Amino acid sequence: MMNRLQLLRRTYNQYQINAFFVPSEDAHMSEYIADTDKRREWISNFSGSAGHALITEKEALLSTDGRYYLQASQELDNANWKLLKAGQPNVPSWYEYILQNYQAPFKVGIDPKLIAFSEVRKIQDKLKSKSGFDLVPLSNNPIDDIADLPPYPDNEVYVQPMKFAGKTVTQKLSELRNYLTEKDCHSFIVTMLDETAWLFNLRGTDIVYNPLFFSYAVVTQESTTLFVNSARMTSEAHKEMENANVNLKPYEEFYPSLKQLSLDAENENKKILVSDKANWEVVRSIGEKQIDVVRSPIGDAKAIKNEVELQGTREAHARDGIALTQYFGWLEETLKENKAPLKEYDAALKLEEYRSKLDNFKGLSFNTISATGANGAIIHYSPSTTDSSVIDIEKVYLCDSGAQFLDGTTDVTRTYFFGSQPPSDKLKRAFTRVLQGHIALATAVIPTDKVPGPFIDSFARLPLWKEGLEYNHGTGHGIGSHIGAHEGPHTISPRWNDVTLKNGYLVSNEPGYYEEGQFGIRTETIVAIVPHKTPYNYNGTQFSTFETLTMCPLGTNLIEAELLSQSEKDWLNTYHERCVSVLKPELEKRGDTRAIAWLEKNSRSV
């Protein structure tokens, strides 16, 4: 019986290719994808959310970043797969690898719907360095010919109410048309699922952990068309679209419609704008000469939360803190009673149970990372439903989790030690350095809209660097308002990003440290970038700071207090006072004395 790699390679003669490239994304460049689009996982068995596979006639490569090195090494069949650790010195990208190791002529097949046109340009520029190496768009995806993947979901599409959205569809479309006028362009094509959801104040459940639905949209100065299977839209959603003069067409008609759109734009002698995340097939359908690639104006607008969204996010995080406190209080008591072994997966289900009882809860925002001991060193570890580890009370426990509420999305990581034996000196020292980095970013003051995120990434790393420690992931990512746990355009990361940090952005603050085979530490909260009043304003410069939204105590028994400055202690104590003042009254309403005791114990002054 042939394995999956052999089945795929059998199709190469039919498509006249020497290799096939399998990205992790879907046609909308989504980070999280529906089961129907999990082609890379099907061919490689690697389940991480980031990574690309290249299967040549003689070898199979998987390239992924530092968050997934350990996971990939465990999930790949090392007899058939080679891991390329992206970001490491002297490790080539997949296209650099083929240039170094293969001879022309060499054709790499790809499904043009599954790769951004901006990425295609970069790859083609690299391949041009040696003649005879080409990227070939295929009319069909060969994996779809051999894999038994499920069909596209067909779930309900519902309205995100104004009391949570804060801005009408008509207002958002007007702002987008103002942008088109400013650029003197014909139209903008919306390809990202979170952007159609935000623009039309609609939500769905097509993508696990993300309230999104499969759709595209085209906005011109005269009309708006949403391509979605409208039979699954609620009557309220239909009414909202009618009120905003939005035309509805079937999802499948999107690509066939682009030829006429291109002709209309050509007749007006204007360009069609697409975002830098638009896939290659969109550009091929319109014609390269007819498009301009831009950073999405919808993504930019979505990232700046309005006052309604900001307040909703504050309330969602405060509400989430109730469940977190209840869970960690239950977890510590359960582990200390030791009546029966408690597995990581079962513990995660208990956390979900607590969250599910909260107002406005719509589901988790990602798969909970419930990790004991060495599993915490796997940055995006996910406990198995069948054979997850038993939580060891004498080992550090890391929990990275989040929820989708109608009024906001949460993402929080806490690291705790519940054991009776003192934690090791190295563990405490590393935890404290991570905490210091966290506080450094939380208390930073920066000029408004002048500082790119990478400029302040080192704030969180400096205490670790002084200790000779480091972590292989970014310090901060954007987060949506009942959309996704990850969103752009901003980041706080060593990887260059020229987007300056603006008031209204939400971003995570999550330094960490990971010792393979031993433990993982991460302290993550969500912060809002807000105006900050300073004694002076040099040349009229305005300043911003970071408002911490997450409400959950930190692991005070892991802190080496002697390493903290007085200002760091003051910040920590003030934060814990906030946690108690916000969470205790809500826990009292629920009569959860265990959670109250846990909250107060873990919020003591340092």
PyMOL commands that set and color helices and strands:
alter all, ss='L'
color gray80, all
select helices_A, chain A and resi 4-9+12-15+35-37+39-44+69-75+94-101+112-114+117-127+142-146+162-165+169-183+193-199+230-232+235-243+251-267+280-286+288-290+297-303+307-337+344-356+373-377+425-442+453-467+538-540+556-558+561-563+566-590+593-601
alter helices_A, ss='H'
color red, helices_A
select strands_A, chain A and resi 19-22+52-56+60-64+81-85+106-110+133-137+158-159+187-190+202-203+216-220+224-227+246-249+272-275+291-294+361-364+369-372+397-401+403-405+408-409+412-416+445-447+476-478+487-492+506-509+512-515+519-522+525-532+543-548
alter strands_A, ss='S'
color yellow, strands_A
deselect
rebuild
show_as cartoon
